[in-house]
Amino acid sequence: MATTLSLSFSLDPQNRFNITTTTTKTTRRFTFSSLPHRKPLIPNPHFKLSSSSHSQSQTLTEPIIQTGKFLTNDELDKLQFLSSFLYSQQLESGTVWVRVMRDNEVDPIVCLLADSFSESMMFPKGYINVLRFLVKRYLVDRRTSMPHMATLVGFYRGVVDGEDGEMQLAGTVEISFDKNGANASIPSPTPPRDSPYICNMAVDKSLRRRGIGWHLLKASEELISQMSSLGEVYLHCRMIDEAPFNMYTKADYKIVTTDSILVLLMLQRRKHLMCKKLPLISPPSETDVSWSDE
Ligand SMILES: CC(=O)SCCNC(=O)CCNC(=O)[C@H](O)C(C)(C)COP(=O)(O)OP(=O)(O)OC[C@H]1O[C@@H](n2cnc3c(N)ncnc32)[C@H](O)[C@@H]1OP(=O)(O)O
């Protein structure tokens, strides 16, 4: 018997483009995202900051991040959740906000990361533009793996003489939530490929030692607890890097294993693989979300 195929197209209220294929034997629905682009550079300063951390929905219907790839319904829901994630914390010297990087923030994050890499690798200053070029290619490429990974951005607003200062882009960190978001070339000692992993954390040099790195880490852990059911997170820390090592130890990360001394022969620094057990939190439903945007 001949098989007939019919196609129907629709746009749902969440701006998803649905194609339904019906044959005499099966009906299949494919959903593709056609996401509008919105781009506020910084968190809305009118957000309620009453709780220490929370996820907020900016618009409950549209993800504001584009991956340039076709996504399943589950991936679209996760992307929507990532779009609305916002962590905030009052510090002694100001306020820190953490959320997922938007397209228009790639360039400032590239500069921040390239400066941090050149500092830790002791790169000659003359190569900074090459480093920025490579970091930009990396960041743009990694974004296509969302929602299996996310690059977070930290913003900081200090208080000077009782007055609020300027909101500044202060730091960044990358998280992969599962093996689909895992980096192709993870350094040794290798963590389990399916486990959440934190890397590329950096805070602007002029803003260090105010608690921003700590809250980038707390925001990452909070997001991982909501995006992954494995209840653990891994990261690498070079043995010579005292500041991050102290931070991860203070945050209860434990050394799982350490690079063999032989990596020195490959002109690499020895690294610890560290792990922390995390509590599991289910993502809040839209009705749990409260926010104020005047
Ligand atoms: C998984 C990875 O990404 S590893 C790579 C980490 N990144 C880097 O090393 C890049 C260069 N360094 C940085 O950008 C910053 O120093 C970071 C991200 C490590 C820390 O950011 P900061 O905002 O300065 O850290 P923050 O002020 O929140 O300090 C948190 C804790 O870290 C530790 N710490 C931070 N800086 C230092 C330091 N200079 N010396 C010793 N301990 C330090 C302390 O335990 C501190 O807690 P405390 O203030 O109660 O003593």
The ligand as a Gaussian input file, in Angstrom:
#p B3LYP/6-31G(d) Opt

LIG

0 1
 C       37.332000      26.470000      37.536000
 C       38.112000      27.721000      37.152000
 O       37.619000      28.544000      36.389000
 S       39.681000      27.942000      37.801000
 C       40.220000      29.546000      37.253000
 C       39.897000      30.612000      38.239000
 N       40.190000      31.910000      37.662000
 C       41.365000      32.544000      37.804000
 O       42.280000      32.097000      38.465000
 C       41.441000      33.861000      37.052000
 C       42.126000      34.953000      37.855000
 N       41.510000      35.127000      39.193000
 C       40.303000      35.709000      39.352000
 O       39.627000      36.125000      38.408000
 C       39.805000      35.869000      40.798000
 O       40.922000      35.941000      41.652000
 C       38.886000      34.695000      41.247000
 C       37.760000      34.450000      40.257000
 C       39.672000      33.419000      41.433000
 C       38.297000      35.089000      42.631000
 O       37.464000      36.213000      42.462000
 P       37.245000      37.305000      43.628000
 O       36.032000      38.080000      43.289000
 O       38.480000      38.076000      43.858000
 O       37.004000      36.338000      44.885000
 P       36.189000      36.685000      46.213000
 O       36.458000      38.073000      46.646000
 O       34.770000      36.303000      46.021000
 O       36.879000      35.683000      47.245000
 C       36.298000      34.426000      47.582000
 C       37.337000      33.591000      48.320000
 O       38.407000      33.240000      47.438000
 C       39.652000      33.232000      48.124000
 N       40.526000      34.274000      47.547000
 C       40.171000      35.176000      46.608000
 N       41.231000      35.925000      46.258000
 C       42.275000      35.478000      46.997000
 C       43.641000      35.834000      47.072000
 N       44.146000      36.832000      46.323000
 N       44.444000      35.144000      47.905000
 C       43.961000      34.140000      48.665000
 N       42.650000      33.752000      48.640000
 C       41.833000      34.415000      47.818000
 C       39.323000      33.536000      49.572000
 O       39.088000      32.289000      50.228000
 C       38.024000      34.312000      49.445000
 O       37.231000      34.243000      50.594000
 P       37.460000      35.355000      51.760000
 O       37.298000      36.676000      51.090000
 O       36.395000      35.037000      52.752000
 O       38.861000      35.153000      52.266000

